């Protein structure tokens, strides 16, 4: 399991909106230097986010199925990888902490070996940190407005 946490200086409802609205998601999703094309997005249990991440000179198909959606506190989804072994489940917890949001991102993989391989191939741990840093920076632009 990979766990990333971050305190975001933004209200929980805004963090939820930025995570679940296509116009916002495309502004920050992915590691540094990446962009996102959203083909379809429906944030409801059993529905799909179908997108393409662009980065490192490649296009990466990105498909997730929402398993549980509890606005504004929990998103759970299954990410479909290149094969069944690379599928993983993600829990995103949005907790209010003194007018800020504690975001906890838990990615649950089939094995530690898969995590190690993904970390070697696509720098998975650092890429997760960069993605949350991009979220934080994007939220700062919205909170200022």
MISEDREN-769503 format. One line per field, with one value per atom (N, C-alpha, C, CB): z, y, x; residue in one letter; residue number from 1. Coordinates in nm, 2 decimals, always signed. Glycine has a CB too. Example, Ala and Ser with C-alpha at 12.3 -4.5 7.8 and 13.67 -1.06 7.14 Angstrom:
<pts>
zz <- (+0.78,+0.78,+0.78,+0.90,+0.71,+0.71,+0.79,+0.57)
yy <- (-0.57,-0.45,-0.33,-0.45,-0.22,-0.11,+0.00,-0.06)
xx <- (+1.32,+1.23,+1.32,+1.13,+1.28,+1.37,+1.29,+1.41)
resn <- (A,A,A,A,S,S,S,S)
resi <- (1,1,1,1,2,2,2,2)
</pts>
This chain:
<pts>
zz <- (+0.00,+0.00,+0.00,+0.12,-0.08,-0.08,-0.01,-0.22,+0.08,+0.15,+0.13,+0.30,+0.08,+0.07,+0.15,-0.08,+0.23,+0.30,+0.28,+0.46,+0.29,+0.27,+0.34,+0.12,+0.41,+0.47,+0.36,+0.61,+0.32,+0.21,+0.27,+0.10,+0.24,+0.30,+0.21,+0.30,+0.22,+0.14,+0.21,-0.01,+0.20,+0.26,+0.19,+0.26,+0.27,+0.22,+0.10,+0.33,+0.10,-0.02,-0.15,+0.01,-0.14,-0.26,-0.30,-0.23,-0.21,-0.24,-0.31,-0.12,-0.26,-0.32,-0.47,-0.24,-0.48,-0.61,-0.71,-0.60,-0.67,-0.76,-0.79,-0.69,-0.71,-0.73,-0.82,-0.60,-0.83,-0.89,-1.01,-0.79,-1.05,-1.16,-1.28,-1.12,-1.40,-1.51,-1.53,-1.63,-1.53,-1.56,-1.46,-1.56,-1.34,-1.24,-1.25,-1.09,-1.26,-1.25,-1.36,-1.27,-1.48,-1.59,-1.56,-1.72,-1.47,-1.43,-1.34,-1.37,-1.28,-1.18,-1.18,-1.05,-1.24,-1.23,-1.30,-1.29,-1.22,-1.28,-1.22,-1.43,-1.24,-1.19,-1.27,-1.21,-1.23,-1.29,-1.44,-1.23,-1.52,-1.66,-1.74,-1.70,-1.67,-1.73,-1.76,-1.64,-1.86,-1.88,-1.89,-2.01,-1.89,-1.89,-1.99,-1.75,-2.07,-2.16,-2.10,-2.30,-2.07,-2.01,-2.12,-1.89,-2.14,-2.25,-2.19,-2.30,-2.06,-1.99,-1.84,-2.04,-1.77,-1.62,-1.56,-1.57,-1.48,-1.40,-1.26,-1.48,-1.17,-1.03,-0.95,-0.96,-0.98,-0.91,-0.90,-0.99,-0.79,-0.77,-0.90,-0.65,-0.94,-1.06,-1.19,-1.06,-1.19,-1.31,-1.33,-1.31,-1.45,-1.50,-1.52,-1.63,-1.49,-1.54,-1.65,-1.43,-1.77,-1.88,-1.93,-2.00,-1.92,-1.96,-2.01,-1.83,-2.06,-2.11,-2.05,-2.27,-1.98,-1.92,-2.03,-1.79,-2.04,-2.14,-2.06,-2.25,-2.08,-2.01,-2.05,-1.86,-2.03,-2.05,-2.20,-1.96,-2.29,-2.43,-2.47,-2.47,-2.38,-2.40,-2.36,-2.32,-2.42,-2.38,-2.29,-2.50,-2.18,-2.08,-2.07,-1.95,-2.12,-2.09,-1.94,-2.17,-1.90,-1.75,-1.73,-1.69,-1.68,-1.66,-1.52,-1.76,-1.45,-1.32,-1.31,-1.21,-1.22,-1.19,-1.04,-1.21,-1.02,-0.88,-0.81,-0.88,-0.69,-0.61,-0.50,-0.55,-0.44,-0.34,-0.35,-0.20,-0.34,-0.35,-0.24,-0.49,-0.14,-0.03,-0.02,+0.11,-0.08,-0.09,+0.05,-0.19,+0.10,+0.05,+0.12,+0.06,+0.17,+0.26,+0.20,+0.38,+0.10,+0.06,-0.09,+0.14,-0.16,-0.29,-0.29,-0.40,-0.34,-0.36,-0.50,-0.26,-0.56,-0.70,-0.73,-0.80,-0.84,-0.89,-1.02,-0.92,-1.02,-1.13,-1.21,-1.09,-1.34,-1.43,-1.49,-1.54,-1.46,-1.52,-1.65,-1.42,-1.69,-1.81,-1.81,-1.85,-1.69,-1.68,-1.54,-1.70,-1.51,-1.38,-1.26,-1.37,-1.28,-1.18,-1.14,-1.22,-1.23,-1.21,-1.17,-1.34,-1.16,-1.11,-0.97,-1.13,-0.92,-0.78,-0.74,-0.75,-0.61,-0.55,-0.48,-0.45,-0.49,-0.43,-0.33,-0.53,-0.21,-0.12,-0.10,+0.02,-0.12,-0.10,+0.01,-0.23,+0.12,+0.24,+0.25,+0.37,+0.26,+0.27,+0.42,+0.16,+0.50,+0.64,+0.67,+0.74,+0.74,+0.78,+0.90,+0.81,+0.90,+1.01,+1.02,+1.00,+1.11,+1.14,+1.01,+1.21,+0.93,+0.81,+0.70,+0.84,+0.72,+0.61,+0.58,+0.66,+0.49,+0.45,+0.47,+0.31,+0.54,+0.55,+0.44,+0.69,+0.34,+0.23,+0.25,+0.09,+0.25,+0.26,+0.14,+0.40,+0.07,-0.05,-0.03,-0.17,-0.03,-0.01,-0.14,+0.11,-0.19,-0.31,-0.27,-0.42,-0.30,-0.25,-0.37,-0.17,-0.37,-0.48,-0.44,-0.53,-0.54,-0.52,-0.44,-0.66,-0.45,-0.38,-0.37,-0.45,-0.28,-0.26,-0.39,-0.14,-0.45,-0.57,-0.68,-0.61,-0.69,-0.80,-0.77,-0.80,-0.64,-0.61,-0.64,-0.46,-0.60,-0.63,-0.78,-0.58,-0.86,-1.01,-1.06,-1.07,-1.02,-1.07,-1.02,-1.01,-0.91,-0.86,-0.95,-0.71,-0.99,-1.08,-1.22,-1.10,-1.27,-1.41,-1.42,-1.45,-1.33,-1.35,-1.22,-1.38,-1.13,-1.02,-0.94,-1.06,-0.91,-0.85,-0.73,-0.83,-0.63,-0.51,-0.53,-0.41,-0.60,-0.62,-0.71,-0.69,-0.81,-0.89,-0.81,-1.00,-0.71,-0.63,-0.55,-0.53,-0.50,-0.42,-0.51,-0.36,-0.64,-0.73,-0.77,-0.86,-0.78,-0.81,-0.70,-0.84,-0.58,-0.47,-0.45,-0.33,-0.48,-0.48,-0.59,-0.51,-0.71,-0.81,-0.77,-0.94,-0.70,-0.64,-0.54,-0.57,-0.46,-0.36,-0.42,-0.26,-0.52,-0.59,-0.67,-0.69,-0.73,-0.80,-0.70,-0.88,-0.59,-0.49,-0.44,-0.37,-0.43,-0.39,-0.49,-0.38,-0.61,-0.71,-0.70,-0.86,-0.66,-0.64,-0.51,-0.64,-0.41,-0.28,-0.28,-0.16,-0.36,-0.38,-0.45,-0.45,-0.54,-0.62,-0.54,-0.73)
yy <- (-0.12,+0.00,+0.12,+0.00,+0.22,+0.35,+0.45,+0.40,+0.53,+0.63,+0.77,+0.60,+0.86,+1.00,+1.08,+1.05,+1.18,+1.27,+1.41,+1.23,+1.50,+1.64,+1.73,+1.68,+1.83,+1.93,+2.04,+1.99,+2.06,+2.16,+2.28,+2.10,+2.40,+2.52,+2.56,+2.63,+2.48,+2.50,+2.42,+2.46,+2.47,+2.40,+2.27,+2.48,+2.17,+2.04,+2.03,+1.95,+2.11,+2.11,+2.15,+2.21,+2.25,+2.29,+2.18,+2.42,+2.12,+2.01,+1.90,+1.95,+1.87,+1.76,+1.80,+1.74,+1.93,+1.98,+1.97,+2.12,+2.01,+2.01,+1.86,+2.08,+1.77,+1.63,+1.56,+1.55,+1.61,+1.54,+1.61,+1.52,+1.73,+1.80,+1.80,+1.95,+1.76,+1.75,+1.88,+1.71,+1.99,+2.12,+2.15,+2.24,+2.11,+2.13,+2.02,+2.13,+1.89,+1.78,+1.79,+1.65,+1.84,+1.85,+1.95,+1.88,+2.04,+2.15,+2.10,+2.26,+1.99,+1.95,+1.80,+1.99,+1.71,+1.57,+1.52,+1.49,+1.44,+1.38,+1.45,+1.39,+1.38,+1.44,+1.56,+1.33,+1.63,+1.75,+1.73,+1.80,+1.82,+1.82,+1.74,+1.76,+1.68,+1.60,+1.69,+1.48,+1.64,+1.70,+1.59,+1.79,+1.62,+1.52,+1.56,+1.51,+1.46,+1.47,+1.38,+1.43,+1.43,+1.35,+1.32,+1.43,+1.19,+1.14,+1.13,+1.00,+1.09,+1.09,+1.07,+0.97,+1.14,+1.13,+1.14,+1.25,+1.04,+1.04,+0.99,+0.95,+1.08,+1.04,+0.99,+1.17,+0.87,+0.80,+0.65,+0.81,+0.59,+0.44,+0.36,+0.39,+0.28,+0.20,+0.27,+0.15,+0.40,+0.48,+0.49,+0.62,+0.55,+0.55,+0.69,+0.47,+0.70,+0.81,+0.75,+0.88,+0.80,+0.75,+0.87,+0.69,+0.86,+0.97,+0.92,+1.06,+1.02,+0.99,+1.09,+1.01,+1.04,+1.13,+1.14,+1.07,+1.26,+1.29,+1.33,+1.40,+1.26,+1.30,+1.21,+1.30,+1.26,+1.18,+1.13,+1.06,+1.21,+1.17,+1.06,+1.14,+1.03,+0.92,+0.96,+0.80,+0.88,+0.89,+0.77,+0.90,+0.79,+0.68,+0.67,+0.70,+0.56,+0.54,+0.53,+0.41,+0.59,+0.60,+0.57,+0.73,+0.45,+0.42,+0.38,+0.31,+0.44,+0.41,+0.39,+0.51,+0.30,+0.28,+0.31,+0.13,+0.40,+0.44,+0.33,+0.57,+0.29,+0.19,+0.24,+0.10,+0.36,+0.42,+0.57,+0.37,+0.64,+0.79,+0.84,+0.84,+0.90,+0.96,+1.11,+0.89,+1.20,+1.34,+1.40,+1.41,+1.48,+1.52,+1.45,+1.67,+1.33,+1.27,+1.15,+1.23,+1.08,+0.96,+0.93,+0.84,+0.90,+0.84,+0.72,+0.95,+0.61,+0.49,+0.44,+0.38,+0.40,+0.36,+0.25,+0.48,+0.18,+0.08,+0.13,-0.06,+0.13,+0.18,+0.06,+0.26,+0.06,-0.05,-0.03,-0.07,-0.13,-0.12,-0.20,-0.17,-0.22,-0.29,-0.43,-0.28,-0.49,-0.63,-0.64,-0.74,-0.75,-0.77,-0.75,-0.90,-0.79,-0.78,-0.63,-0.84,-0.54,-0.40,-0.32,-0.34,-0.38,-0.31,-0.28,-0.39,-0.17,-0.13,-0.05,-0.06,-0.05,+0.03,+0.15,-0.06,+0.26,+0.38,+0.43,+0.49,+0.47,+0.54,+0.68,+0.46,+0.78,+0.92,+0.97,+1.00,+1.01,+1.06,+1.21,+0.99,+1.28,+1.42,+1.46,+1.49,+1.50,+1.53,+1.68,+1.45,+1.74,+1.88,+1.89,+1.93,+1.98,+2.00,+2.15,+1.93,+2.22,+2.36,+2.44,+2.39,+2.43,+2.50,+2.47,+2.65,+2.36,+2.31,+2.17,+2.31,+2.10,+1.97,+1.88,+1.96,+1.77,+1.67,+1.56,+1.60,+1.55,+1.46,+1.34,+1.53,+1.22,+1.10,+1.01,+1.02,+0.97,+0.90,+0.76,+0.97,+0.65,+0.52,+0.44,+0.45,+0.39,+0.31,+0.17,+0.37,+0.07,-0.06,-0.15,-0.11,-0.21,-0.29,-0.44,-0.25,-0.53,-0.67,-0.72,-0.74,-0.65,-0.69,-0.58,-0.82,-0.60,-0.50,-0.50,-0.53,-0.62,-0.63,-0.55,-0.78,-0.54,-0.46,-0.31,-0.48,-0.27,-0.13,-0.10,-0.10,-0.19,-0.17,-0.16,-0.29,-0.24,-0.24,-0.11,-0.36,-0.07,+0.06,+0.18,+0.08,+0.17,+0.28,+0.29,+0.26,+0.17,+0.17,+0.22,+0.03,+0.18,+0.21,+0.35,+0.11,+0.40,+0.53,+0.62,+0.50,+0.58,+0.67,+0.69,+0.80,+0.58,+0.59,+0.67,+0.45,+0.66,+0.73,+0.88,+0.68,+0.92,+1.06,+1.12,+1.08,+1.04,+1.09,+1.12,+0.99,+1.04,+1.07,+1.20,+0.95,+1.22,+1.34,+1.46,+1.34,+1.45,+1.56,+1.60,+1.53,+1.49,+1.51,+1.59,+1.38,+1.55,+1.62,+1.76,+1.54,+1.78,+1.92,+2.01,+1.92,+1.95,+2.02,+2.05,+1.94,+1.96,+1.99,+2.11,+1.86,+2.10,+2.21,+2.34,+2.18,+2.35,+2.47,+2.52,+2.46,+2.43,+2.47,+2.53,+2.35,+2.46,+2.51,+2.65,+2.42,+2.68,+2.82,+2.92,+2.82,+2.89,+2.99,+3.01,+2.94,+2.91,+2.92,+2.99,+2.78,+2.97,+3.03,+3.18,+2.96,+3.22,+3.36,+3.44,+3.38,+3.37,+3.44,+3.49,+3.35)
xx <- (+0.08,+0.00,+0.09,-0.10,+0.05,+0.11,+0.02,+0.15,+0.07,-0.02,+0.05,-0.04,-0.03,+0.01,-0.09,+0.02,-0.03,-0.12,-0.08,-0.13,-0.17,-0.14,-0.25,-0.12,-0.21,-0.30,-0.31,-0.25,-0.44,-0.46,-0.53,-0.55,-0.48,-0.54,-0.66,-0.43,-0.76,-0.89,-1.00,-0.87,-1.12,-1.23,-1.26,-1.36,-1.31,-1.33,-1.42,-1.39,-1.52,-1.62,-1.54,-1.73,-1.45,-1.38,-1.28,-1.30,-1.21,-1.12,-1.20,-1.05,-1.31,-1.40,-1.44,-1.53,-1.48,-1.52,-1.40,-1.57,-1.28,-1.17,-1.13,-1.05,-1.16,-1.12,-1.23,-1.11,-1.35,-1.46,-1.52,-1.57,-1.47,-1.52,-1.42,-1.55,-1.45,-1.36,-1.28,-1.43,-1.35,-1.28,-1.17,-1.38,-1.19,-1.08,-0.98,-1.14,-1.02,-0.93,-0.82,-1.00,-0.86,-0.76,-0.65,-0.83,-0.68,-0.58,-0.46,-0.65,-0.48,-0.38,-0.34,-0.42,-0.42,-0.40,-0.27,-0.52,-0.19,-0.07,+0.05,-0.07,+0.17,+0.29,+0.33,+0.40,+0.44,+0.49,+0.51,+0.62,+0.46,+0.48,+0.37,+0.61,+0.28,+0.17,+0.05,+0.13,-0.03,-0.16,-0.26,-0.16,-0.38,-0.49,-0.60,-0.55,-0.64,-0.76,-0.86,-0.72,-0.98,-1.09,-1.18,-1.16,-1.20,-1.30,-1.44,-1.25,-1.45,-1.58,-1.55,-1.67,-1.64,-1.62,-1.76,-1.53,-1.79,-1.92,-1.89,-2.03,-1.88,-1.84,-1.97,-1.78,-2.00,-2.11,-2.06,-2.24,-2.11,-2.08,-2.11,-2.15,-2.01,-2.03,-2.00,-2.16,-1.97,-1.95,-1.80,-2.02,-1.76,-1.62,-1.57,-1.61,-1.44,-1.35,-1.26,-1.27,-1.28,-1.19,-1.11,-1.28,-0.98,-0.90,-0.76,-0.87,-0.69,-0.55,-0.46,-0.55,-0.36,-0.25,-0.14,-0.20,-0.09,+0.01,+0.13,-0.03,+0.24,+0.37,+0.48,+0.35,+0.60,+0.72,+0.72,+0.74,+0.67,+0.66,+0.57,+0.80,+0.48,+0.38,+0.24,+0.42,+0.15,+0.01,-0.02,-0.09,-0.09,-0.12,-0.27,-0.05,-0.33,-0.47,-0.49,-0.52,-0.59,-0.62,-0.77,-0.58,-0.81,-0.95,-0.97,-0.99,-1.07,-1.11,-1.26,-1.06,-1.30,-1.44,-1.46,-1.48,-1.55,-1.58,-1.66,-1.67,-1.60,-1.65,-1.75,-1.54,-1.71,-1.79,-1.77,-1.75,-1.88,-1.87,-1.96,-1.92,-1.90,-1.97,-1.92,-1.94,-2.00,-1.97,-1.99,-2.06,-1.90,-1.77,-1.65,-1.75,-1.67,-1.57,-1.49,-1.63,-1.54,-1.47,-1.50,-1.52,-1.39,-1.39,-1.31,-1.34,-1.37,-1.30,-1.31,-1.35,-1.20,-1.21,-1.11,-1.20,-1.14,-1.05,-0.99,-1.12,-0.85,-0.78,-0.74,-0.65,-0.77,-0.73,-0.60,-0.84,-0.51,-0.37,-0.36,-0.27,-0.23,-0.21,-0.25,-0.06,-0.26,-0.32,-0.38,-0.20,-0.45,-0.51,-0.41,-0.57,-0.29,-0.19,-0.16,-0.06,-0.18,-0.15,-0.27,-0.09,-0.39,-0.51,-0.48,-0.64,-0.53,-0.52,-0.64,-0.39,-0.67,-0.78,-0.73,-0.86,-0.80,-0.76,-0.87,-0.73,-0.83,-0.92,-0.88,-0.93,-0.96,-0.93,-1.02,-0.95,-0.96,-1.03,-1.02,-0.99,-1.13,-1.13,-1.18,-1.22,-1.09,-1.13,-1.12,-1.05,-1.22,-1.21,-1.12,-1.35,-1.03,-0.94,-0.92,-0.80,-0.99,-0.98,-0.98,-0.85,-1.09,-1.11,-1.02,-1.10,-0.94,-0.85,-0.90,-0.70,-0.83,-0.87,-0.74,-0.92,-0.76,-0.66,-0.70,-0.65,-0.61,-0.64,-0.55,-0.61,-0.61,-0.53,-0.56,-0.57,-0.46,-0.47,-0.40,-0.40,-0.48,-0.43,-0.44,-0.50,-0.33,-0.34,-0.30,-0.24,-0.39,-0.37,-0.34,-0.50,-0.22,-0.18,-0.18,-0.03,-0.17,-0.17,-0.05,-0.17,+0.07,+0.19,+0.29,+0.25,+0.38,+0.49,+0.58,+0.57,+0.59,+0.67,+0.62,+0.68,+0.49,+0.42,+0.45,+0.27,+0.44,+0.48,+0.62,+0.45,+0.71,+0.85,+0.88,+0.94,+0.81,+0.83,+0.77,+0.75,+0.66,+0.60,+0.68,+0.46,+0.74,+0.83,+0.96,+0.87,+1.01,+1.12,+1.08,+1.18,+0.97,+0.93,+0.87,+0.82,+0.79,+0.72,+0.73,+0.58,+0.83,+0.86,+0.73,+0.92,+0.65,+0.52,+0.51,+0.47,+0.60,+0.59,+0.61,+0.70,+0.72,+0.74,+0.63,+0.88,+0.58,+0.47,+0.35,+0.44,+0.32,+0.20,+0.22,+0.18,+0.34,+0.37,+0.36,+0.51,+0.41,+0.40,+0.26,+0.48,+0.17,+0.03,-0.04,-0.04,-0.01,-0.08,-0.02,-0.06,+0.11,+0.16,+0.10,+0.32,+0.07,+0.00,-0.14,-0.01,-0.21,-0.34,-0.34,-0.40,-0.24,-0.22,-0.20,-0.11,-0.12,-0.09,-0.21,+0.03,-0.28,-0.41,-0.51,-0.47,-0.53,-0.62,-0.58,-0.62,-0.45,-0.41,-0.46,-0.25,-0.46,-0.51,-0.66,-0.48,-0.73,-0.88,-0.92,-0.95,-0.84,-0.87,-0.84,-0.79,-0.74,-0.71,-0.82,-0.58,-0.89,-0.99,-1.11,-1.04)
resn <- (X,X,X,X,X,X,X,X,X,X,X,X,X,X,X,X,X,X,X,X,X,X,X,X,X,X,X,X,X,X,X,X,X,X,X,X,X,X,X,X,X,X,X,X,X,X,X,X,X,X,X,X,X,X,X,X,X,X,X,X,X,X,X,X,X,X,X,X,X,X,X,X,X,X,X,X,X,X,X,X,X,X,X,X,X,X,X,X,X,X,X,X,X,X,X,X,X,X,X,X,X,X,X,X,X,X,X,X,X,X,X,X,X,X,X,X,X,X,X,X,X,X,X,X,X,X,X,X,X,X,X,X,X,X,X,X,X,X,X,X,X,X,X,X,X,X,X,X,X,X,X,X,X,X,X,X,X,X,X,X,X,X,X,X,X,X,X,X,X,X,X,X,X,X,X,X,X,X,X,X,X,X,X,X,X,X,X,X,X,X,X,X,X,X,X,X,X,X,X,X,X,X,X,X,X,X,X,X,X,X,X,X,X,X,X,X,X,X,X,X,X,X,X,X,X,X,X,X,X,X,X,X,X,X,X,X,X,X,X,X,X,X,X,X,X,X,X,X,X,X,X,X,X,X,X,X,X,X,X,X,X,X,X,X,X,X,X,X,X,X,X,X,X,X,X,X,X,X,X,X,X,X,X,X,X,X,X,X,X,X,X,X,X,X,X,X,X,X,X,X,X,X,X,X,X,X,X,X,X,X,X,X,X,X,X,X,X,X,X,X,X,X,X,X,X,X,X,X,X,X,X,X,X,X,X,X,X,X,X,X,X,X,X,X,X,X,X,X,X,X,X,X,X,X,X,X,X,X,X,X,X,X,X,X,X,X,X,X,X,X,X,X,X,X,X,X,X,X,X,X,X,X,X,X,X,X,X,X,X,X,X,X,X,X,X,X,X,X,X,X,X,X,X,X,X,X,X,X,X,X,X,X,X,X,X,X,X,X,X,X,X,X,X,X,X,X,X,X,X,X,X,X,X,X,X,X,X,X,X,X,X,X,X,X,X,X,X,X,X,X,X,X,X,X,X,X,X,X,X,X,X,X,X,X,X,X,X,X,X,X,X,X,X,X,X,X,X,X,X,X,X,X,X,X,X,X,X,X,X,X,X,X,X,X,X,X,X,X,X,X,X,X,X,X,X,X,X,X,X,X,X,X,X,X,X,X,X,X,X,X,X,X,X,X,X,X,X,X,X,X,X,X,X,X,X,X,X,X,X,X,X,X,X,X,X,X,X,X,X,X,X,X,X,X,X,X,X,X,X,X,X,X,X,X,X,X,X,X,X,X,X,X,X,X,X,X,X,X,X,X)
resi <- (1,1,1,1,2,2,2,2,3,3,3,3,4,4,4,4,5,5,5,5,6,6,6,6,7,7,7,7,8,8,8,8,9,9,9,9,10,10,10,10,11,11,11,11,12,12,12,12,13,13,13,13,14,14,14,14,15,15,15,15,16,16,16,16,17,17,17,17,18,18,18,18,19,19,19,19,20,20,20,20,21,21,21,21,22,22,22,22,23,23,23,23,24,24,24,24,25,25,25,25,26,26,26,26,27,27,27,27,28,28,28,28,29,29,29,29,30,30,30,30,31,31,31,31,32,32,32,32,33,33,33,33,34,34,34,34,35,35,35,35,36,36,36,36,37,37,37,37,38,38,38,38,39,39,39,39,40,40,40,40,41,41,41,41,42,42,42,42,43,43,43,43,44,44,44,44,45,45,45,45,46,46,46,46,47,47,47,47,48,48,48,48,49,49,49,49,50,50,50,50,51,51,51,51,52,52,52,52,53,53,53,53,54,54,54,54,55,55,55,55,56,56,56,56,57,57,57,57,58,58,58,58,59,59,59,59,60,60,60,60,61,61,61,61,62,62,62,62,63,63,63,63,64,64,64,64,65,65,65,65,66,66,66,66,67,67,67,67,68,68,68,68,69,69,69,69,70,70,70,70,71,71,71,71,72,72,72,72,73,73,73,73,74,74,74,74,75,75,75,75,76,76,76,76,77,77,77,77,78,78,78,78,79,79,79,79,80,80,80,80,81,81,81,81,82,82,82,82,83,83,83,83,84,84,84,84,85,85,85,85,86,86,86,86,87,87,87,87,88,88,88,88,89,89,89,89,90,90,90,90,91,91,91,91,92,92,92,92,93,93,93,93,94,94,94,94,95,95,95,95,96,96,96,96,97,97,97,97,98,98,98,98,99,99,99,99,100,100,100,100,101,101,101,101,102,102,102,102,103,103,103,103,104,104,104,104,105,105,105,105,106,106,106,106,107,107,107,107,108,108,108,108,109,109,109,109,110,110,110,110,111,111,111,111,112,112,112,112,113,113,113,113,114,114,114,114,115,115,115,115,116,116,116,116,117,117,117,117,118,118,118,118,119,119,119,119,120,120,120,120,121,121,121,121,122,122,122,122,123,123,123,123,124,124,124,124,125,125,125,125,126,126,126,126,127,127,127,127,128,128,128,128,129,129,129,129,130,130,130,130,131,131,131,131,132,132,132,132,133,133,133,133,134,134,134,134,135,135,135,135,136,136,136,136,137,137,137,137,138,138,138,138,139,139,139,139,140,140,140,140,141,141,141,141,142,142,142,142,143,143,143,143,144,144,144,144,145,145,145,145)
</pts>
